[in-house]
Amino acid sequence: MNKILCIYPKDTTTEFLRPVYDAICAKPHVVGLELDTVEDDDFLEKLSDHLADADVVFFLGHGSSTCLYGTNLNPLIEDKMENIEDLRNKSLVLFACKSAEFIKNYHFKDSLGFGFIPTSLDDARGFTTLHCVNLKDLDSLCLGIFQQSIVRIWVRTLTEVSLENLTTIANAFSFYANCEIVDTLLHSKKSPYYNYRILADMLYYLKEDMKYYS
């Protein structure tokens, strides 16, 4: 069986993803790696050692088109740190902002990435739009509901799939994202106090911006 590594940098802004991390680590042949890239001076060595014999790599955290970040947005994997090649020839599932661009930028294969994922007020205020969706009026309650939806999508996906088949992961993720969209719009009839239209659009772009590179 392939060795599967799940990298989860310690960061308060991604703590909501812990149920996803726990669900991944509960699968067979998975090694979980929580990294504190501020307090732990040996984090790069630990990361390199774990990546050396990993066949499939999950990453849950922050990202950009050129970098995967550790604690407090400290760079964790990028070409400037000369560790980007540690991801080469591995199957990658990178749940981080602009990770699809990251994958394309470094020409990784058999890799699943995502677009811009606004999960905080800083994200919403900093970027203001998600495609045609205006994020400037989002509040913490709406973002909290979005975070909960993300967790439900992932947990339901992980109950159905093998972690070694990225196409199946992508298909299941899309299916359960659609379920969340339907539930979101149905709830709008019961609770007019929340902007469920924006939440439904955010979920739509979450799945639409997901890209698989074979």
Summary of the structure (lengths in Angstrom):
residues: 214
radius of gyration: 16.8
end to end distance: 20.8
largest distance: 52.3
contacts: 695
relative contact order: 0.14
helix: 48%
strand: 19%
